[in-house]
Amino acid sequence: MACVRIVGLGVIVFLFQVFSCGYTEESTCTPGFESELVVFKVHRDHLHRGKRLGRVTFSNCDGRTGTLFQSSDEWFDVDTDGTVTLKRRVDLHEGHKVFSVHAWDSSGKKHTVSVRVELVHHHEDHHMDTVMNISSPQMESPSDVLVLRFPKSSTGLKRAKRGWVIPPFNVPENSRGPFPMKLVQIKSDFSNEAQMQYKITGEGADLDPKGTFTIERLSGNLFVTRPLDRETKASYRLIAHATGVGVNITEKPLEIIVNVLDQNDNMPVFTQNPFNGNVPEAADKGHEFMTVTATDADDPDTDNGVIRYSIIKQDPESPNANMFQINSVTGGIRVNSLGLDREKWSKYTLTVVVTDMEGRGYSTTGTAVITVTDSNDNAPQFDQTSHTVSVPENKVGAEVAKLTVTDGDEEGSPAWSTKYRIISGDKDGFFSVSTGPSQLEGVITTVKPLDFEKNKQYILSVIVENDEPFVGSLATSTATVTVNVEDVNEPPEFNPKEKIIYKPENVPVDSELVSYTASDPDIGKSQKIMYKIGNDPAGWLSVNQDTGMIKVKKPMDRESSYVKDGKYKAIILAVDDDNTPATGTGTLIIELSDVNDNAPVINERTIEMCNRGSAPVLLSITDKDDPPYAGPFTVETQGETSKNWSTVMNDTSTGVFLKLKSTLKQGEYNVVLRVFDRERLFQDNTIQVTVCDCEGDDVQCNPVNIPLAGIPLSGVLGILGAILLLLLLALLLLLFMRRKRSTKKEPLLPEDDIRDNIYYYDEEGGGEDDQDYDLSVLHRGLDNRPEVFRNDVAPTFMPAPQFRPRPANPEEIGTFIDDNLNAADNDPTAPPYDSLLVFDYEGGGSDAGSLSSINSSSSGHDQDYDFLNDWGPRFKKLADMFGGEED
């Protein structure tokens, strides 16, 4: 039977002896708990979370060290090694608590043990000085917990091998020695059969802090070599090893847990000093507003680490010495008495003491500084409670009035800054009130335009409040603002703002379109309204200034670039006759319906084709009008065209195929085609066809002399050469004259005088009957020569091209240029680029005077042109003319 002897000063000597009673060395092992009841005794009635109570022992009979345990009480947790700990705080109100622990063996069978936690007092611990048998109820002693295990029946526990079990033991910290100090003696069951030797490993042995524990090799006496400090390390885990000396005997390593018992060797310490807090002056009694905290390094599971707080002094002691109270456990400071007044006592200093041993041990002093903050116990008051103001109508954002207030609370605090509300007189929301920059004024502004004709006066009631709610019941201040609306001249109003009418585009000039009038909203005034055209992009309209009747001034055209999606927009103005006239605007939209006023045209103006075997050329046709005034189209040849050319419409009648009927000589021919729309509106189109001497569709004209207006190509080249020579001579002459002028000694301006000059080119009239020109004198020669093809007049059988007038809107300039360029390109009366223009006959006389009277400041009289005589008789005349000798 193994015995444990417990000696004074907490030194436990474990003596291991082998007894044969109750055990058979090779008996069969039965899984189960070592006892049916486990009792854990504790010294305190409140147990903290994480506290270790002890361990229950379960044998699996398979050598496993870990077992699955389950507690019937969710407040307790059982680890796989049987250690029982608390999952939450437990209070033993009745002095004990009972629950069950379940375990399952390797075969899946469930085993149960009852666990009882009992409260004991310190005087009951005197049994520590006695000797107890392990075979009697077994003892484990972790920290302040005493564990007793009552054994099962003799048949319940069968040992398969020799084993040794050492419960944890405690060593007090700060022991004075002498050192090394003996703790226990370890003996193996085999020590009576053979000599055994012992060693220890683990924390404090061969691991840091190394050398704290030592063991005598042969005796097994375990020693501690220095004082222990629980705050440095609270427990040590040692592994004891026993082997035979000279024999092959090795015990299974034994775990020894050494717990360091706490002593009250640390004073509590405040986490900061001083503590700062704020309390509103209107705080109610019991209002907790700050917390002081302290820590103690001693064991919190003992009284050594349990701290308590108290207030020992208050400065100032007004209005009484107990204005504040502290929670002794949590350190929370709360208001204990009413009467705080920031204006009288704005700050308090409390001297706080924290003491361990639940207020009976070591103490530390700290300071709590309390600042009394302002509470909203003063309502703001208007400086003036009645205002009368005038505001012009129609203004949004106009300042109506500024309402100033005073407040007795702390400046800059939420209890001092103000906010405002309109509580009556503005049901339609015409006004708003906001806080001004000074935080002590309310600014009223308009958010909607006021209307004098609808409401001439508003009476507003405004209330002022603070950003922070009032403390208790305080009387609020209100102000009355009477707003008189001033009448201003308002512009006439068209009804509707946008008027739409429907008219055909060919409405005759001077036709009445619509009467578009406006009304004057100033009902208190008698004013006359006059009407004007504000914007008429194409200049098609006129308006009667008195009646507002709108008429057609110029023909309208639905195909005009000013018409978008068939709609033409014009702006009409209505102006009253007030001293400061006001102008209203209305928009007139004319939706123009289409009429057949545009003849179809052929898009292609020049084509090329071979005079033999050429395929028909497709010419496309367009019509500015919309259906049903456009296609299908028909085409007829005109005049001499029908002799050599034939036409066939394509399948959709939107184009025509032009085909050569007979072989023509290489040259250029004008083909006149008359194109009809579906309502037989037509226009003649002249197509310039270049016929080449080739065959098929590969058009290639041979470089032969093609007669141009009866002149062979060689003649044309000669004429061009003569023109170039004359241009060259003129250039040389200008260079020579410039060189001579540059040699003058007195120029008009000094050479270093550089200035910007303004030249006027727009003044072209003002003298000698130049306001009325008769250009017919330039045509007399051609009028007398009808056989010459006239390029300056349109043929009578061809319609003149339609050119758009210059628009007034700059945004339409681009479209204006494109439209007129397209019209010029499709002009059937335009001469070919290489046509010969006749300038050789100028008529028999001229009404214009001689140009010889025109002199130049840069006349060539002072120059020598005799060198021109060397160039031949043709230049002699030039020398005489520029040299000043005229015949």
Solvent accessible surface area in square Angstrom, and as a share of the most:
residue,aa,sasa,rsa
1,M,62,0.28
2,A,28,0.22
3,C,42,0.25
4,V,8,0.04
5,R,111,0.40
6,I,5,0.03
7,V,70,0.40
8,G,39,0.37
9,L,164,0.81
10,G,30,0.29
11,V,25,0.14
12,I,6,0.03
13,V,17,0.10
14,F,2,0.01
15,L,36,0.18
16,F,11,0.05
17,Q,84,0.37
18,V,53,0.30
19,F,75,0.31
20,S,99,0.64
21,C,84,0.50
22,G,63,0.61
23,Y,97,0.37
24,T,83,0.48
25,E,84,0.38
26,E,149,0.67
27,S,26,0.17
28,T,114,0.66
29,C,34,0.21
30,T,66,0.38
31,P,41,0.26
32,G,6,0.06
33,F,6,0.03
34,E,41,0.19
35,S,3,0.02
36,E,127,0.57
37,L,63,0.31
38,V,3,0.02
39,V,10,0.06
40,F,0,0.00
41,K,50,0.21
42,V,1,0.00
43,H,37,0.16
44,R,49,0.18
45,D,65,0.34
46,H,53,0.24
47,L,3,0.01
48,H,63,0.28
49,R,179,0.65
50,G,49,0.48
51,K,20,0.09
52,R,78,0.29
53,L,0,0.00
54,G,1,0.01
55,R,57,0.21
56,V,1,0.01
57,T,41,0.24
58,F,22,0.09
59,S,31,0.20
60,N,8,0.04
61,C,52,0.31
62,D,68,0.35
63,G,69,0.67
64,R,130,0.47
65,T,119,0.69
66,G,33,0.31
67,T,10,0.06
68,L,123,0.61
69,F,21,0.09
70,Q,103,0.46
71,S,23,0.15
72,S,71,0.46
73,D,28,0.14
74,E,114,0.51
75,W,85,0.30
76,F,5,0.02
77,D,67,0.35
78,V,15,0.09
79,D,79,0.41
80,T,75,0.44
81,D,71,0.37
82,G,0,0.00
83,T,16,0.10
84,V,0,0.00
85,T,37,0.21
86,L,5,0.02
87,K,103,0.44
88,R,108,0.39
89,R,140,0.51
90,V,1,0.00
91,D,53,0.27
92,L,7,0.04
93,H,163,0.73
94,E,141,0.63
95,G,23,0.22
96,H,69,0.31
97,K,56,0.24
98,V,83,0.48
99,F,11,0.05
100,S,31,0.20
101,V,0,0.00
102,H,32,0.14
103,A,0,0.00
104,W,74,0.26
105,D,12,0.06
106,S,80,0.51
107,S,97,0.63
108,G,52,0.50
109,K,129,0.55
110,K,106,0.45
111,H,29,0.13
112,T,72,0.42
113,V,2,0.01
114,S,45,0.29
115,V,0,0.00
116,R,72,0.26
117,V,0,0.00
118,E,41,0.18
119,L,54,0.27
120,V,11,0.07
121,H,104,0.46
122,H,139,0.62
123,H,118,0.53
124,E,80,0.36
125,D,35,0.18
126,H,134,0.60
127,H,47,0.21
128,M,59,0.26
129,D,102,0.53
130,T,66,0.38
131,V,91,0.52
132,M,50,0.22
133,N,60,0.31
134,I,47,0.24
135,S,53,0.34
136,S,43,0.27
137,P,42,0.26
138,Q,27,0.12
139,M,17,0.08
140,E,4,0.02
141,S,8,0.05
142,P,4,0.03
143,S,48,0.31
144,D,39,0.20
145,V,2,0.01
146,L,18,0.09
147,V,0,0.00
148,L,25,0.13
149,R,7,0.03
150,F,84,0.35
151,P,81,0.51
152,K,52,0.22
153,S,75,0.49
154,S,89,0.57
155,T,97,0.56
156,G,20,0.19
157,L,57,0.28
158,K,64,0.27
159,R,69,0.25
160,A,52,0.40
161,K,161,0.68
162,R,63,0.23
163,G,39,0.38
164,W,20,0.07
165,V,81,0.47
166,I,9,0.04
167,P,6,0.04
168,P,6,0.04
169,F,2,0.01
170,N,17,0.09
171,V,5,0.03
172,P,41,0.26
173,E,0,0.00
174,N,61,0.31
175,S,26,0.17
176,R,236,0.86
177,G,25,0.24
178,P,120,0.76
179,F,62,0.26
180,P,87,0.55
181,M,33,0.15
182,K,75,0.32
183,L,4,0.02
184,V,1,0.01
185,Q,32,0.14
186,I,0,0.00
187,K,72,0.31
188,S,0,0.00
189,D,8,0.04
190,F,36,0.15
191,S,37,0.24
192,N,121,0.62
193,E,109,0.49
194,A,21,0.16
195,Q,102,0.45
196,M,6,0.03
197,Q,55,0.24
198,Y,10,0.04
199,K,120,0.51
200,I,19,0.09
201,T,35,0.21
202,G,11,0.11
203,E,58,0.26
204,G,0,0.00
205,A,15,0.12
206,D,71,0.37
207,L,99,0.49
208,D,111,0.57
209,P,53,0.33
210,K,127,0.54
211,G,31,0.30
212,T,1,0.01
213,F,3,0.01
214,T,57,0.33
215,I,30,0.15
216,E,76,0.34
217,R,132,0.48
218,L,79,0.39
219,S,37,0.24
220,G,0,0.00
221,N,21,0.11
222,L,0,0.00
223,F,34,0.14
224,V,1,0.01
225,T,41,0.24
226,R,104,0.38
227,P,74,0.47
228,L,8,0.04
229,D,56,0.29
230,R,35,0.13
231,E,57,0.26
232,T,113,0.66
233,K,55,0.23
234,A,51,0.39
235,S,48,0.31
236,Y,11,0.04
237,R,119,0.44
238,L,0,0.00
239,I,29,0.15
240,A,1,0.01
241,H,44,0.20
242,A,0,0.00
243,T,46,0.27
244,G,9,0.09
245,V,60,0.34
246,G,84,0.80
247,V,70,0.40
248,N,154,0.79
249,I,38,0.19
250,T,101,0.59
251,E,10,0.05
252,K,147,0.62
253,P,74,0.47
254,L,16,0.08
255,E,63,0.28
256,I,1,0.00
257,I,32,0.16
258,V,0,0.00
259,N,16,0.08
260,V,8,0.05
261,L,62,0.31
262,D,23,0.12
263,Q,77,0.34
264,N,37,0.19
265,D,62,0.32
266,N,39,0.20
267,M,102,0.46
268,P,1,0.01
269,V,92,0.53
270,F,20,0.08
271,T,79,0.46
272,Q,91,0.41
273,N,95,0.49
274,P,63,0.40
275,F,12,0.05
276,N,109,0.56
277,G,10,0.10
278,N,93,0.48
279,V,0,0.00
280,P,54,0.34
281,E,16,0.07
282,A,41,0.32
283,A,13,0.10
284,D,105,0.54
285,K,135,0.57
286,G,42,0.41
287,H,77,0.34
288,E,87,0.39
289,F,35,0.15
290,M,21,0.09
291,T,64,0.37
292,V,1,0.00
293,T,58,0.34
294,A,12,0.09
295,T,84,0.49
296,D,26,0.14
297,A,58,0.45
298,D,2,0.01
299,D,24,0.12
300,P,92,0.58
301,D,25,0.13
302,T,36,0.21
303,D,46,0.24
304,N,19,0.10
305,G,13,0.13
306,V,22,0.12
307,I,27,0.14
308,R,68,0.25
309,Y,14,0.05
310,S,50,0.32
311,I,47,0.24
312,I,109,0.55
313,K,119,0.50
314,Q,9,0.04
315,D,79,0.41
316,P,43,0.27
317,E,109,0.49
318,S,31,0.20
319,P,63,0.40
320,N,55,0.28
321,A,51,0.39
322,N,102,0.52
323,M,0,0.00
324,F,12,0.05
325,Q,79,0.35
326,I,18,0.09
327,N,48,0.25
328,S,50,0.32
329,V,90,0.51
330,T,80,0.46
331,G,0,0.00
332,G,1,0.01
333,I,0,0.00
334,R,64,0.23
335,V,2,0.01
336,N,41,0.21
337,S,26,0.17
338,L,118,0.59
339,G,42,0.40
340,L,16,0.08
341,D,38,0.20
342,R,50,0.18
343,E,97,0.44
344,K,142,0.60
345,W,69,0.24
346,S,58,0.38
347,K,111,0.47
348,Y,0,0.00
349,T,50,0.29
350,L,1,0.00
351,T,30,0.18
352,V,1,0.00
353,V,20,0.12
354,V,0,0.00
355,T,19,0.11
356,D,0,0.00
357,M,49,0.22
358,E,55,0.25
359,G,39,0.37
360,R,160,0.58
361,G,31,0.30
362,Y,106,0.40
363,S,54,0.35
364,T,38,0.22
365,T,77,0.45
366,G,2,0.02
367,T,42,0.24
368,A,0,0.00
369,V,30,0.18
370,I,0,0.00
371,T,49,0.29
372,V,3,0.02
373,T,47,0.27
374,D,16,0.08
375,S,5,0.03
376,N,0,0.00
377,D,56,0.29
378,N,56,0.29
379,A,16,0.12
380,P,0,0.00
381,Q,86,0.38
382,F,14,0.06
383,D,87,0.45
384,Q,103,0.46
385,T,80,0.46
386,S,69,0.44
387,H,31,0.14
388,T,98,0.57
389,V,33,0.19
390,S,63,0.41
391,V,3,0.02
392,P,35,0.22
393,E,2,0.01
394,N,63,0.32
395,K,111,0.47
396,V,94,0.54
397,G,52,0.50
398,A,21,0.16
399,E,101,0.45
400,V,11,0.06
401,A,11,0.09
402,K,102,0.43
403,L,0,0.00
404,T,64,0.37
405,V,5,0.03
406,T,77,0.45
407,D,21,0.11
408,G,58,0.55
409,D,9,0.04
410,E,75,0.34
411,E,137,0.62
412,G,61,0.59
413,S,19,0.12
414,P,77,0.49
415,A,1,0.01
416,W,32,0.11
417,S,12,0.08
418,T,3,0.02
419,K,92,0.39
420,Y,17,0.07
421,R,118,0.43
422,I,42,0.21
423,I,85,0.43
424,S,57,0.37
425,G,39,0.38
426,D,25,0.13
427,K,198,0.84
428,D,81,0.42
429,G,29,0.28
430,F,41,0.17
431,F,12,0.05
432,S,46,0.30
433,V,27,0.15
434,S,67,0.43
435,T,48,0.28
436,G,4,0.04
437,P,128,0.81
438,S,63,0.41
439,Q,72,0.32
440,L,37,0.19
441,E,23,0.11
442,G,0,0.00
443,V,20,0.11
444,I,0,0.00
445,T,37,0.21
446,T,2,0.01
447,V,70,0.40
448,K,92,0.39
449,P,70,0.44
450,L,1,0.00
451,D,39,0.20
452,F,43,0.18
453,E,35,0.16
454,K,173,0.73
455,N,57,0.29
456,K,114,0.48
457,Q,87,0.39
458,Y,20,0.08
459,I,98,0.50
460,L,0,0.00
461,S,28,0.18
462,V,0,0.00
463,I,19,0.10
464,V,0,0.00
465,E,41,0.18
466,N,5,0.02
467,D,75,0.39
468,E,57,0.25
469,P,109,0.69
470,F,46,0.19
471,V,57,0.33
472,G,66,0.64
473,S,118,0.76
474,L,56,0.28
475,A,84,0.65
476,T,61,0.35
477,S,11,0.07
478,T,64,0.37
479,A,2,0.02
480,T,55,0.32
481,V,0,0.00
482,T,26,0.15
483,V,0,0.00
484,N,49,0.25
485,V,8,0.05
486,E,79,0.35
487,D,47,0.24
488,V,49,0.28
489,N,32,0.17
490,E,18,0.08
491,P,59,0.37
492,P,2,0.02
493,E,83,0.37
494,F,5,0.02
495,N,132,0.68
496,P,62,0.39
497,K,127,0.54
498,E,92,0.41
499,K,50,0.21
500,I,80,0.41
501,I,18,0.09
502,Y,149,0.57
503,K,53,0.23
504,P,57,0.36
505,E,1,0.00
506,N,95,0.49
507,V,17,0.10
508,P,94,0.59
509,V,73,0.42
510,D,105,0.54
511,S,30,0.19
512,E,101,0.45
513,L,14,0.07
514,V,26,0.15
515,S,54,0.35
516,Y,2,0.01
517,T,64,0.37
518,A,15,0.11
519,S,70,0.45
520,D,32,0.17
521,P,29,0.18
522,D,2,0.01
523,I,134,0.68
524,G,66,0.64
525,K,78,0.33
526,S,121,0.78
527,Q,37,0.17
528,K,116,0.49
529,I,27,0.13
530,M,65,0.29
531,Y,12,0.05
532,K,106,0.45
533,I,54,0.27
534,G,37,0.36
535,N,77,0.40
536,D,21,0.11
537,P,25,0.15
538,A,19,0.15
539,G,19,0.18
540,W,17,0.06
541,L,3,0.02
542,S,42,0.27
543,V,29,0.16
544,N,72,0.37
545,Q,100,0.45
546,D,78,0.40
547,T,74,0.43
548,G,0,0.00
549,M,46,0.21
550,I,0,0.00
551,K,72,0.30
552,V,1,0.00
553,K,102,0.43
554,K,107,0.45
555,P,97,0.61
556,M,8,0.04
557,D,51,0.26
558,R,62,0.23
559,E,43,0.19
560,S,16,0.10
561,S,15,0.10
562,Y,20,0.08
563,V,15,0.09
564,K,121,0.51
565,D,140,0.72
566,G,10,0.10
567,K,80,0.34
568,Y,1,0.00
569,K,111,0.47
570,A,1,0.00
571,I,51,0.26
572,I,0,0.00
573,L,41,0.21
574,A,0,0.00
575,V,21,0.12
576,D,2,0.01
577,D,80,0.42
578,D,36,0.19
579,N,155,0.80
580,T,103,0.60
581,P,80,0.50
582,A,15,0.12
583,T,64,0.37
584,G,6,0.06
585,T,77,0.45
586,G,3,0.03
587,T,27,0.16
588,L,0,0.00
589,I,8,0.04
590,I,0,0.00
591,E,44,0.20
592,L,6,0.03
593,S,60,0.39
594,D,23,0.12
595,V,28,0.16
596,N,33,0.17
597,D,58,0.30
598,N,13,0.07
599,A,22,0.17
600,P,0,0.00
601,V,35,0.20
602,I,0,0.00
603,N,59,0.30
604,E,59,0.26
605,R,40,0.15
606,T,92,0.53
607,I,19,0.10
608,E,105,0.47
609,M,1,0.00
610,C,0,0.00
611,N,11,0.06
612,R,99,0.36
613,G,68,0.65
614,S,19,0.13
615,A,44,0.34
616,P,60,0.38
617,V,39,0.22
618,L,87,0.44
619,L,0,0.00
620,S,42,0.27
621,I,11,0.05
622,T,67,0.39
623,D,24,0.12
624,K,134,0.57
625,D,5,0.03
626,D,55,0.28
627,P,113,0.71
628,P,74,0.46
629,Y,50,0.19
630,A,14,0.11
631,G,24,0.23
632,P,73,0.46
633,F,11,0.04
634,T,61,0.35
635,V,18,0.10
636,E,76,0.34
637,T,35,0.20
638,Q,40,0.18
639,G,66,0.63
640,E,120,0.54
641,T,9,0.05
642,S,49,0.32
643,K,133,0.56
644,N,44,0.23
645,W,9,0.03
646,S,39,0.25
647,T,34,0.20
648,V,100,0.57
649,M,51,0.23
650,N,31,0.16
651,D,153,0.79
652,T,93,0.54
653,S,26,0.17
654,T,65,0.38
655,G,2,0.02
656,V,0,0.00
657,F,69,0.29
658,L,0,0.00
659,K,100,0.42
660,L,23,0.12
661,K,114,0.48
662,S,55,0.35
663,T,88,0.51
664,L,25,0.12
665,K,174,0.74
666,Q,31,0.14
667,G,9,0.08
668,E,85,0.38
669,Y,63,0.24
670,N,97,0.50
671,V,0,0.00
672,V,22,0.13
673,L,0,0.00
674,R,60,0.22
675,V,0,0.00
676,F,14,0.06
677,D,3,0.02
678,R,130,0.48
679,E,96,0.43
680,R,127,0.46
681,L,62,0.31
682,F,92,0.38
683,Q,39,0.17
684,D,6,0.03
685,N,1,0.01
686,T,19,0.11
687,I,0,0.00
688,Q,41,0.18
689,V,0,0.00
690,T,30,0.17
691,V,0,0.00
692,C,0,0.00
693,D,60,0.31
694,C,16,0.10
695,E,117,0.52
696,G,22,0.21
697,D,103,0.53
698,D,97,0.50
699,V,44,0.25
700,Q,119,0.53
701,C,55,0.33
702,N,71,0.36
703,P,140,0.88
704,V,82,0.47
705,N,93,0.48
706,I,49,0.25
707,P,92,0.58
708,L,45,0.23
709,A,77,0.60
710,G,70,0.67
711,I,45,0.23
712,P,74,0.46
713,L,64,0.32
714,S,74,0.48
715,G,27,0.26
716,V,34,0.19
717,L,108,0.54
718,G,47,0.45
719,I,88,0.45
720,L,93,0.46
721,G,39,0.37
722,A,55,0.43
723,I,82,0.41
724,L,118,0.59
725,L,102,0.51
726,L,115,0.57
727,L,110,0.55
728,L,92,0.46
729,L,31,0.15
730,A,50,0.39
731,L,98,0.49
732,L,86,0.43
733,L,38,0.19
734,L,112,0.56
735,L,98,0.49
736,F,80,0.33
737,M,26,0.11
738,R,165,0.60
739,R,179,0.65
740,K,63,0.27
741,R,96,0.35
742,S,87,0.56
743,T,97,0.57
744,K,114,0.48
745,K,194,0.82
746,E,154,0.69
747,P,78,0.49
748,L,183,0.91
749,L,79,0.39
750,P,81,0.51
751,E,171,0.77
752,D,123,0.63
753,D,44,0.23
754,I,161,0.82
755,R,129,0.47
756,D,146,0.75
757,N,81,0.41
758,I,140,0.71
759,Y,145,0.55
760,Y,160,0.61
761,Y,175,0.67
762,D,117,0.61
763,E,142,0.64
764,E,151,0.68
765,G,50,0.48
766,G,74,0.71
767,G,39,0.38
768,E,169,0.76
769,D,134,0.70
770,D,32,0.17
771,Q,137,0.61
772,D,124,0.64
773,Y,152,0.58
774,D,83,0.43
775,L,114,0.57
776,S,56,0.36
777,V,23,0.13
778,L,130,0.65
779,H,70,0.31
780,R,98,0.36
781,G,2,0.02
782,L,37,0.18
783,D,87,0.45
784,N,103,0.53
785,R,70,0.25
786,P,118,0.74
787,E,130,0.58
788,V,25,0.14
789,F,137,0.57
790,R,52,0.19
791,N,37,0.19
792,D,76,0.39
793,V,76,0.44
794,A,48,0.37
795,P,30,0.19
796,T,144,0.84
797,F,118,0.49
798,M,22,0.10
799,P,54,0.34
800,A,73,0.56
801,P,38,0.24
802,Q,131,0.58
803,F,104,0.43
804,R,41,0.15
805,P,103,0.65
806,R,191,0.70
807,P,10,0.07
808,A,87,0.67
809,N,49,0.25
810,P,107,0.67
811,E,151,0.68
812,E,23,0.10
813,I,53,0.27
814,G,43,0.41
815,T,54,0.31
816,F,37,0.15
817,I,96,0.49
818,D,90,0.47
819,D,55,0.29
820,N,28,0.14
821,L,106,0.53
822,N,84,0.43
823,A,18,0.14
824,A,45,0.35
825,D,86,0.45
826,N,30,0.16
827,D,26,0.13
828,P,17,0.11
829,T,19,0.11
830,A,54,0.42
831,P,51,0.32
832,P,46,0.29
833,Y,231,0.88
834,D,73,0.38
835,S,33,0.22
836,L,101,0.50
837,L,83,0.41
838,V,41,0.23
839,F,153,0.64
840,D,115,0.60
841,Y,98,0.37
842,E,146,0.65
843,G,23,0.23
844,G,85,0.82
845,G,43,0.41
846,S,77,0.50
847,D,115,0.59
848,A,77,0.60
849,G,64,0.62
850,S,83,0.54
851,L,141,0.70
852,S,90,0.58
853,S,89,0.57
854,I,127,0.64
855,N,134,0.69
856,S,67,0.43
857,S,122,0.79
858,S,37,0.24
859,S,48,0.31
860,G,11,0.10
861,H,134,0.60
862,D,93,0.48
863,Q,16,0.07
864,D,91,0.47
865,Y,3,0.01
866,D,92,0.48
867,F,77,0.32
868,L,10,0.05
869,N,68,0.35
870,D,123,0.64
871,W,112,0.39
872,G,22,0.22
873,P,121,0.76
874,R,217,0.79
875,F,40,0.17
876,K,109,0.46
877,K,102,0.43
878,L,65,0.32
879,A,8,0.06
880,D,30,0.16
881,M,100,0.45
882,F,71,0.30
883,G,30,0.29
884,G,33,0.32
885,E,121,0.54
886,E,141,0.63
887,D,162,0.84
